[in-house]
């Protein structure tokens, strides 16, 4: 099922479902993460996988394909040094070095437009291998 936005400009569209799923993560905290992929036939960004609130960062990282690009949003909960519970939303552009050139180009050129659709992102991480989006990296950025 595809919901097309009214904007028919060149480049990738964003499925309505992608936006609404992100809003549920942001506002209602019903998801820990959402992984998005570009559907080349439909020319839009769609939801590939969602992770429930009990899933861990390891579950999230394991859901990213080893040899293909994805966009992902991760809601990182942490406790500050003043003992306050906080949450920061990370946008991760996953582009492993072994993925196809065409895929890398597609994800690189569509990223800014897609990211603009998702309001309330705190940090962005570009990762070409798992170490660049390690939990320690996320933790350091969030604090």
C-alpha positions in Angstrom: 0.0 0.0 0.0 1.4 3.3 -1.0 0.4 6.8 0.1 1.9 9.4 -2.1 2.4 12.9 -1.0 1.1 15.7 -3.3 4.7 16.7 -4.1 5.7 15.2 -7.5 9.1 16.9 -7.7 12.1 14.9 -8.9 13.9 12.6 -6.5 12.3 10.3 -3.9 9.0 10.9 -2.4 8.2 10.0 1.2 5.4 7.5 1.8 2.8 8.9 4.3 3.3 5.7 6.3 6.9 6.6 6.8 6.0 10.0 8.2 3.2 8.7 10.5 5.5 5.9 11.8 8.2 8.4 12.6 5.6 10.6 14.4 4.5 7.6 16.5 8.1 7.0 17.6 8.7 10.7 18.3 5.4 11.6 20.1 4.1 8.4 21.5 7.3 6.4 22.1 5.7 3.2 20.7 8.8 2.3 18.8 12.5 2.2 19.7 13.6 2.5 16.1 12.4 2.6 12.5 14.4 1.4 9.5 13.5 3.0 6.2 14.5 1.9 2.7 14.1 3.4 -0.7 11.7 1.5 -2.9 13.2 2.1 -6.3 10.1 1.1 -8.3 7.8 3.4 -6.4 10.4 6.1 -6.0 9.7 6.7 -2.4 11.1 6.0 1.1 9.1 3.3 2.8 9.2 1.7 6.3 11.2 -1.6 6.2 11.2 -2.5 9.9 10.1 -1.2 13.3 11.5 -2.1 16.7 9.3 -2.2 19.8 10.2 -0.1 22.9 11.8 -3.1 24.6 14.3 -3.8 21.7 17.9 -3.0 22.4 20.5 -1.0 20.4 22.1 -4.3 19.4 18.7 -5.5 18.0 18.6 -2.3 16.0 22.2 -2.5 14.7 21.6 -6.2 13.7 18.6 -5.1 11.6 20.7 -3.0 9.3 21.8 -5.0 6.2 25.5 -5.6 5.9 25.8 -4.6 2.3 23.0 -2.2 1.5 22.1 1.3 2.5 19.3 2.4 4.7 18.0 5.4 6.7 17.2 4.7 10.3 15.8 6.6 13.3 16.7 5.5 16.8 15.2 6.9 20.0 18.0 6.8 22.5 17.0 6.9 26.2 19.6 7.8 28.8 20.1 9.2 32.3 22.0 12.5 32.7 24.7 13.1 35.3 22.0 15.0 37.3 19.9 11.8 37.2 17.3 13.1 34.7 15.7 10.7 32.2 16.2 12.0 28.7 15.6 10.9 25.2 17.3 12.0 21.9 16.3 11.0 18.4 19.1 10.0 16.1 18.9 9.9 12.3 21.4 7.4 10.9 22.4 7.3 7.3 23.7 3.8 6.9 25.9 3.4 3.8 28.2 0.5 4.1 31.4 0.7 2.0 30.6 -2.6 0.3 27.1 -1.5 -1.0 26.6 -0.8 -4.6 27.6 2.6 -6.0 24.1 3.1 -7.3 22.6 2.5 -3.9 25.0 4.8 -2.2 24.3 7.6 -4.7 20.5 7.1 -4.4 20.6 7.3 -0.6 23.1 10.2 -0.6 21.0 12.4 -3.0 17.7 11.7 -1.3 18.8 12.0 2.3 18.3 15.8 2.9 14.9 15.8 1.5 13.8 12.8 3.5 15.4 14.1 6.7 13.5 17.5 6.3 10.3 15.5 6.5 11.1 14.3 10.0 10.9 17.1 12.5 12.5 16.8 15.9 15.7 14.9 15.0 18.4 15.8 17.4 21.5 14.3 15.8 22.6 12.8 12.6 25.2 10.1 12.1 26.7 9.0 8.8 28.0 5.5 9.1 29.9 3.4 6.6 30.7 0.6 9.0 29.2 -0.5 12.4 32.0 1.1 14.5 30.9 4.6 13.3 27.4 4.1 14.8 28.5 2.1 17.9 26.5 2.6 21.0 29.4 4.5 22.6 29.3 7.0 19.7 25.6 7.5 20.2 26.1 7.9 24.0 28.8 10.5 23.5 26.8 12.6 21.1 23.7 12.5 23.3 25.4 13.7 26.5 
